[in-house]
Amino acid sequence: MKKILLIALLVSVLVQAKAQWAGNTTTIYNTNTGNVGIGTSTPSATLNVDPKGGGGITIGNPSVFNGGWTSLQLGISASQNGYASIQVVKSSGTSMGDLILAPSAGNVGIKTTTPTEVLDVNGNPVVGTLPERLSLASMGIGFNRKVATGGIYDNTHSAFQFTHKFTASPAADYLAFEVYNPSGTNVNPLALTINNTAQIGVNTAYVPAGFQFAVNGSAIATAITVKLRSNWPDYVFKKAYQLPTLSYIKTYIDQNHHLPEMPSAKDVEANGMDVGEMNTLLLKKVEELTLYLIEKDKEMGRQQEQINQIKRAQQRQLNLLKKAVTQLSKSNR
């Protein structure tokens, strides 16, 4: 009787198993409408794989020793609040190119398991298509240039790069805009620079203290406006202004070999020249010169009037003399 019951139970199990799974030499499928669990007896989805910690699903055979190929692996970390990953597995079994999905803030990481931003890439991504590609790296941004290796994407065009220049002193760090020719040669590593005090340099990373902009070379512009904080020297034309005498100017020039208030050649060579201040001084000298010319014109006018008076007096004397000569001539006849 026990044997009969055992046989009946075995037949019942086999019938149920056959009702759940069916297939042939190439296909296997479940005939039930419920969920399938791998590693779990309580699947919550149509297919629920529970690796019991770190692990997941591998699509393909990554074992080179068994004739494996490049495969795809879907996995999760062992931590309860860990992350999900998508990995490419080489035929040798080495995982490459991790794509991490973090539950915290929904951040996505590439080659990092702890993404701190919406997209966190631990590597050197490239954006765009030829002929223009944008290369990113921890030290810079390259336009048509591979920042990490220095290669050129399209060698028929020039390349450009923003680079954060680290120095021995963090206070001396600066950002440089570099220029490369199509062959990859650095034409100018300091085409444009900006340091940590917002000083800007063209063709130089050195900007002297007290200046915001420095150009190492010649510059050209269609217009430049210099806004001065000091007074424009129209005060020279006010009556209260004490115009230096020309004798004082001559003495000063003889002693110093340059005009009063103007910098000497030695000063300009050592410290350069303030364009705004120099224009102010030059205008002041022009206005003073104008006053000298006005005064000289008045003096020449007075002198001319004196000359005219002398000429008129001489003419009167000459006329009198002619008259006297004429009368004397008549009396002698």
C-alpha positions in Angstrom: 0.0 0.0 0.0 2.8 2.4 0.9 4.5 1.7 -2.4 1.3 2.5 -4.3 1.0 5.8 -2.5 4.6 6.7 -3.2 4.3 5.9 -6.9 1.1 8.0 -7.1 2.8 11.0 -5.4 5.8 10.7 -7.8 3.5 10.6 -10.8 1.6 13.6 -9.5 4.9 15.6 -9.2 6.0 14.6 -12.7 2.7 15.6 -14.1 2.9 19.0 -12.4 6.5 19.5 -13.6 5.5 18.7 -17.1 2.6 21.1 -16.9 5.1 23.9 -15.9 8.0 23.3 -18.2 7.9 22.2 -21.8 10.3 22.2 -24.7 12.4 20.4 -27.3 16.0 20.2 -28.2 16.3 23.9 -28.9 13.6 25.6 -26.7 12.5 25.5 -23.1 9.6 27.4 -21.7 7.2 27.6 -18.8 3.6 27.0 -19.4 2.5 28.7 -16.2 1.3 32.3 -16.1 3.2 33.0 -12.9 6.7 34.4 -12.2 10.0 32.6 -12.5 12.6 32.8 -9.8 16.3 32.0 -9.9 17.9 32.0 -6.5 14.5 32.9 -4.9 11.4 31.0 -4.2 9.2 34.1 -4.1 9.9 35.9 -7.5 8.3 39.3 -7.7 8.6 39.7 -11.5 8.2 37.5 -14.6 11.9 36.7 -14.2 13.5 37.4 -10.8 17.2 36.6 -10.4 18.6 36.9 -6.8 22.3 36.4 -6.7 22.3 36.5 -2.9 24.7 39.5 -2.8 27.0 40.6 -5.5 26.5 39.1 -8.9 24.0 39.0 -11.6 23.2 37.7 -15.1 25.8 37.1 -17.8 24.8 37.1 -21.5 27.3 35.1 -23.4 30.3 32.9 -22.4 33.3 35.0 -21.3 35.6 32.1 -20.7 38.3 32.0 -23.4 39.3 28.6 -22.4 35.8 27.3 -23.4 35.8 29.3 -26.7 34.1 32.3 -25.1 33.4 35.6 -26.6 32.8 39.2 -25.4 29.8 39.1 -23.1 27.4 41.4 -21.3 26.9 41.2 -17.5 24.1 42.7 -15.5 24.8 42.8 -11.8 24.3 44.4 -8.4 26.7 45.1 -5.5 26.7 43.1 -2.3 25.5 46.1 -0.2 21.8 46.4 0.6 21.8 50.0 -0.5 24.5 49.5 -3.2 24.3 49.9 -6.9 23.4 48.2 -10.2 26.0 47.7 -12.9 26.2 47.0 -16.6 29.6 45.6 -17.7 31.2 44.4 -20.9 33.2 41.3 -20.2 36.1 40.4 -22.4 36.5 36.8 -23.7 39.3 36.4 -21.1 36.8 37.2 -18.3 38.0 40.7 -17.5 35.2 43.2 -17.0 35.5 46.6 -18.9 33.5 49.8 -19.2 31.4 49.7 -16.1 28.1 51.6 -16.2 26.9 52.2 -12.7 23.4 53.1 -11.7 23.3 54.5 -8.1 20.0 54.5 -6.2 21.1 57.7 -4.3 19.8 60.7 -6.3 19.6 58.6 -9.5 23.2 59.3 -10.4 24.9 57.4 -13.2 28.6 56.5 -13.1 30.9 55.3 -15.9 33.9 53.4 -14.6 33.1 54.5 -11.0 30.9 52.8 -8.4 30.4 56.0 -6.4 28.9 58.6 -8.8 28.5 62.0 -7.1 26.8 63.8 -9.9 23.9 63.0 -12.4 26.7 61.8 -14.7 30.1 61.0 -13.2 32.7 59.7 -15.7 36.0 58.4 -14.4 38.0 58.7 -17.7 38.3 60.8 -20.8 35.0 61.1 -22.7 34.7 62.4 -26.3 31.7 64.3 -27.7 30.8 65.0 -31.3 31.7 63.7 -34.8 34.4 64.5 -37.3 35.6 66.9 -38.4 35.1 68.5 -34.9 35.3 66.4 -31.7 35.3 67.6 -28.1 37.7 65.8 -25.8 37.4 66.0 -22.0 40.0 65.1 -19.4 40.6 66.0 -15.8 43.2 68.6 -16.8 41.5 70.2 -19.8 39.1 70.4 -22.7 40.3 69.8 -26.2 38.7 70.9 -29.5 39.8 68.5 -32.3 42.5 67.3 -29.9 42.8 64.2 -27.6 43.6 65.8 -24.3 44.9 62.6 -22.7 47.2 61.5 -25.6 47.8 64.7 -27.6 46.5 63.3 -30.9 44.6 65.2 -33.5 41.2 63.9 -34.6 41.2 65.7 -38.0 44.7 66.6 -39.2 43.3 69.0 -41.9 42.2 71.5 -39.2 43.9 73.3 -36.3 43.2 72.3 -32.7 42.6 74.2 -29.5 42.6 73.3 -25.8 41.8 74.8 -22.4 44.3 73.5 -19.9 44.4 74.0 -16.1 48.1 74.6 -15.4 49.2 73.3 -12.0 52.3 74.9 -10.5 54.4 74.3 -7.4 52.4 77.0 -5.7 48.5 76.7 -5.9 48.3 80.5 -5.8 50.2 80.6 -9.1 47.8 78.2 -10.9 46.2 79.5 -14.1 43.9 78.5 -17.0 45.5 78.6 -20.5 44.0 78.5 -23.9 46.4 76.7 -26.2 46.7 76.6 -30.0 47.9 73.6 -32.0 48.5 73.3 -35.8 47.0 70.3 -37.8 50.1 68.2 -37.1 49.7 68.5 -33.4 52.5 71.0 -32.7 51.8 73.4 -29.9 51.9 76.8 -31.7 51.2 78.9 -28.6 50.7 77.4 -25.1 49.8 80.8 -23.7 47.6 82.3 -26.3 45.2 83.4 -23.5 45.6 83.0 -19.8 43.7 83.8 -16.6 45.0 83.4 -13.1 43.3 83.0 -9.7 43.0 86.7 -9.2 41.2 87.2 -12.6 44.2 88.7 -14.2 44.2 88.1 -18.0 47.3 87.6 -20.2 47.7 87.4 -23.9 50.8 85.5 -25.1 51.9 85.4 -21.4 51.1 83.9 -18.1 52.8 86.8 -16.2 50.7 89.8 -15.3 52.4 92.3 -13.0 50.8 93.2 -9.7 48.5 96.1 -10.0 47.4 95.3 -13.5 44.4 93.3 -14.8 45.5 92.8 -18.4 48.9 92.1 -20.0 49.9 91.6 -23.7 53.3 90.2 -24.6 53.6 91.6 -28.1 52.0 94.3 -30.2 48.3 95.1 -30.1 46.0 96.9 -32.6 42.4 98.2 -32.1 40.0 100.3 -34.0 39.2 102.3 -30.8 40.3 102.4 -27.2 38.6 104.3 -24.4 40.5 105.1 -21.3 38.4 106.3 -18.4 40.4 108.3 -15.9 39.6 108.7 -12.3 41.7 111.9 -12.0 40.6 115.4 -13.2 41.0 116.2 -16.9 43.5 119.1 -17.0 41.1 121.9 -18.2 42.0 123.6 -14.9 45.0 125.0 -16.8 42.7 127.5 -18.4 41.3 128.8 -15.2 42.5 132.2 -14.0 43.8 130.8 -10.7 46.2 128.5 -12.4 49.8 129.4 -11.9 51.5 129.0 -15.3 55.2 128.2 -14.9 57.5 130.8 -16.4 59.6 129.8 -19.4 62.7 130.6 -17.5 61.8 128.0 -14.9 61.0 125.5 -17.7 64.4 126.1 -19.3 66.2 125.7 -15.9 64.3 122.4 -15.2 65.1 121.0 -18.6 68.8 121.9 -18.3 69.0 120.0 -15.0 66.7 117.0 -15.6 66.6 116.7 -19.4 62.8 116.3 -19.6 59.8 118.4 -19.0 58.4 118.9 -15.5 55.9 116.2 -14.3 56.8 114.0 -17.3 58.5 110.7 -16.6 62.1 110.3 -17.6 63.3 107.8 -20.2 64.8 105.7 -17.3 61.5 105.6 -15.5 59.6 104.5 -18.7 62.2 101.8 -19.4 61.9 100.4 -15.9 58.2 100.8 -15.2 56.5 101.3 -18.5 54.0 104.0 -19.3 50.4 104.6 -18.1 48.6 105.5 -21.3 45.8 107.3 -19.6 48.1 109.3 -17.3 50.4 110.1 -20.1 47.6 111.4 -22.3 46.5 113.6 -19.4 50.0 115.0 -18.9 50.4 115.5 -22.7 47.1 117.4 -22.8 48.2 119.5 -19.9 51.5 120.4 -21.6 49.6 121.3 -24.8 47.2 123.5 -22.9 50.2 125.2 -21.1 51.9 125.6 -24.5 48.7 127.2 -25.8 48.8 129.7 -23.0 52.4 130.5 -23.8 51.6 131.0 -27.4 48.7 133.3 -26.5 50.9 135.3 -24.2 53.6 135.5 -26.9 51.0 136.6 -29.4 49.9 139.4 -27.1 53.5 140.4 -26.6 54.2 140.3 -30.3 51.1 142.4 -30.8 52.3 145.0 -28.4 55.7 145.0 -30.0 54.2 145.4 -33.4 52.1 148.3 -32.2 55.3 149.9 -30.8 57.0 149.4 -34.2 54.0 150.9 -36.0 54.2 153.9 -33.7 57.9 154.3 -34.4 57.3 154.0 -38.1 54.5 156.6 -38.0 56.8 159.0 -36.0 59.6 158.5 -38.4 57.3 159.1 -41.4 56.1 162.4 -39.8 59.7 163.4 -39.3 60.6 162.4 -42.8 57.7 164.4 -44.2 58.8 167.5 -42.2 62.3 167.1 -43.4 61.1 166.9 -47.0 59.1 170.0 -46.5 62.0 171.9 -45.0 64.3 170.8 -47.9 61.7 172.0 -50.4 61.3 175.4 -48.7 65.1 175.8 -48.5 65.4 175.0 -52.2 62.8 177.6 -53.2 64.5 180.4 -51.1 67.9 179.8 -52.8 66.5 180.5 -56.3 
